[in-house]
Amino acid sequence: MERISLQDFTEQEFINFAHKILLAEFETTEGLMKAVTEFVLLSGHPAGTDLILYPQDFNITTPQSMVDVIKSWRGQHGLPCFRDDYHAIAL
């Protein structure tokens, strides 16, 4: 995927990316690990891989709820989110 920032994604694209990671839909373990690393770097969330590996700690049950945790944290810290997050753009 290799995008530079979270703002390069629409929210739905990032949800799809998270879903692919959660289902481990990659041809190799290396591909999965690269995607996980990219996810962590793009999200910027301090929990890092725990969002994926220990989702129960964040009440994460779906890719959407994972993205909701990231959006909430980024909003609380004044960080931009997705390309189609018009509320953040208006601030």
N, C-alpha and C positions, 0 to 999 in steps of 0.2 A: 504494500500500500504506500509506504514511504511518503507521507505528507509532512509538510514542515511544521504546521501548527494545527491546533484543534479547530481554528477558524477556517481551515481548508475543507472541513467536513460540514455537511448539513447534519442536523441531529439524527435523522433517519439513517444516514450513511454510517455514523458512528455507532448507532444501535446495531446495525447489520454487522459491522466490524466486531463489536463485542460478542454478538451471537455466534459468529464464526469462531472466535476464540473459545468461547464456552463449550462449543461442540467439537473443538479440536479439528476443524475441517481444513487441515493442511496436509500436503503430501508427505512432509517430513517433520520430525521432531524439531529440527533446526528452523523450519518455517514457522512452526508454532511459537517457538521461543523468541524468534525475531518479532513476531506480531505482538506477543505479550510485552516485550521490551518497548516496542513502539507505542502500544496502548498506554503504558505507564508514563512514558515521556510526554506524550501528547496530553494526557489528562492532567498531569501536574499534581494529582492528589497525593498527599503525604502517605497514605496507606499503601501506595504502590501496588505490588502484586497481591496484597491481602484482599483487595477488592475482587480479585478473581479466585484466589486460592481459599480464602476464608470468608465468603460472601455472607454467611449467617451473622457475622459480627456487625454487619451493616444493614441487616434485614433485606438483603438482595436476593430476589427470587427469579428475576428475569433480566435480560439485557436492558430493558427500559428502566428498571429500578436501579441498575448499576449506573446508567447515564444520569438518572435523577440525583444520585448521590454526588456525582461529579459536578453536575450543574449547580447544585445547592452550595457545595464547598467553594466553587469558583465564584459564584455570586456573592457569597459572604466575604470573599477576599478581593472583590472588585476586579476580578479577572474576566476577560471576554470568553465567550463560549463558542457557539457554532455559527457558521456562515448565515444561517437562517434564523438566528436568535434576535429578532427585531427589538425585543424589550431591552436587551443589553446595548444594542446600537443606539437606541433613543436616549440612554442615560448620559 
